[in-house]
Amino acid sequence: MAKTLSLRTFSDPRGNLSVIEDFEIPFKIKRLFYIYGVDGSQRAGHRHKSTFMALISLKGGFSAYTNNGAEINTFRIDNPNSCLILEPEDWHKLYDFDSDTILLVCASEYFNEDDYVFEEYK
């Protein structure tokens, strides 16, 4: 089931530093990618067979719709110390991107076209 985590953040007059370590993210990170310059389109529209993901909005924000076959949720991620964890069974779509959004995605697996399931649960 999709859930949000608050990343450990250290703040002082110089600024903020948010940390991602093994005990915060429930998987080993094998792949990083980022999404930016979204033109109002929806992104994703799939789930995975084995890949876990952590989504962090480094700048701006976005909304996420998730459906794991038993529960439907929506999230708004718009703070760089907030992280959305998606499990493989979480069919998801990302939408309502702010124009300046930079979305970092940490994935548990390398890209594999066969890992994607595009049909949403009924």
C-alpha positions in Angstrom: 0.0 0.0 0.0 1.3 3.5 -0.9 2.3 5.6 2.0 4.2 8.9 2.7 7.3 9.2 4.8 8.9 12.2 6.3 12.6 12.2 5.6 15.0 13.2 8.3 15.8 16.9 7.8 18.4 19.0 9.6 17.8 22.7 9.5 19.9 25.7 10.6 20.3 29.3 9.5 22.3 28.0 6.5 19.4 26.0 5.1 18.1 22.4 5.2 19.6 19.0 4.6 17.3 16.0 4.1 18.7 12.5 4.3 17.8 9.1 2.7 19.4 6.1 4.3 18.7 2.4 4.3 16.4 2.5 7.3 14.2 5.3 5.8 13.6 3.7 2.4 12.4 0.1 2.6 14.5 -1.2 -0.4 18.0 -0.9 -1.9 18.1 1.8 -4.6 19.3 0.5 -8.0 18.0 3.2 -10.3 17.4 7.0 -10.0 15.6 9.2 -12.6 13.9 12.5 -12.5 10.9 14.1 -14.2 10.7 17.8 -14.9 9.1 20.2 -17.4 5.8 18.4 -17.3 3.3 20.2 -19.6 0.1 19.4 -17.7 0.1 15.8 -18.9 -0.4 12.8 -16.6 2.6 10.6 -16.0 2.9 6.9 -15.1 -0.4 5.0 -15.5 1.0 1.7 -14.4 2.1 -0.6 -11.6 5.0 -3.0 -11.4 5.5 -6.7 -10.9 8.5 -6.3 -8.6 9.7 -2.7 -8.5 9.3 -0.5 -5.4 9.7 3.3 -5.8 10.2 6.3 -3.7 9.0 9.7 -5.1 10.4 12.9 -3.8 9.5 16.4 -5.2 12.8 18.3 -5.0 11.0 21.4 -6.2 7.3 22.2 -6.8 4.7 19.5 -6.3 2.4 16.9 -7.9 -0.6 14.8 -7.0 -0.6 11.0 -7.1 -3.6 8.6 -7.4 -2.9 5.0 -6.2 -5.0 1.8 -6.4 -3.7 -1.5 -5.1 -6.8 -3.5 -5.9 -8.2 -3.1 -2.4 -7.7 0.6 -1.6 -7.7 3.8 -3.6 -5.8 6.9 -2.3 -4.7 10.3 -3.4 -1.6 12.2 -2.2 -0.2 15.6 -2.7 3.6 15.7 -2.5 5.0 19.2 -2.4 7.8 19.3 0.1 11.3 18.0 -0.4 11.3 16.2 2.9 8.2 14.2 2.1 8.5 10.9 0.2 5.8 8.8 -1.4 6.6 5.0 -1.2 5.0 2.9 -3.9 4.9 -0.9 -3.6 4.8 -3.0 -6.8 1.1 -3.6 -6.6 0.3 0.2 -6.4 -1.1 1.1 -9.8 -0.5 4.9 -9.9 -0.8 8.0 -12.0 0.9 11.3 -11.4 -0.9 14.6 -12.3 -1.4 18.2 -11.4 2.3 19.0 -11.6 3.4 22.5 -10.6 5.2 24.2 -13.6 8.5 24.1 -11.8 8.3 20.6 -10.4 11.4 18.4 -10.3 10.4 14.9 -9.2 13.2 12.5 -8.2 12.3 8.8 -8.4 14.3 6.1 -6.6 13.6 2.6 -7.9 14.5 -0.8 -6.4 15.1 -2.4 -9.8 16.8 -1.6 -13.1 14.5 -0.7 -16.0 12.8 -3.8 -17.3 9.9 -3.4 -19.8 8.4 -6.7 -18.7 8.0 -5.4 -15.1 5.2 -2.9 -16.1 1.4 -3.6 -15.9 -0.6 -0.9 -17.5 -4.2 -2.1 -16.7 -5.7 -0.5 -13.6 -7.5 -2.7 -11.1 -11.3 -2.8 -11.5 
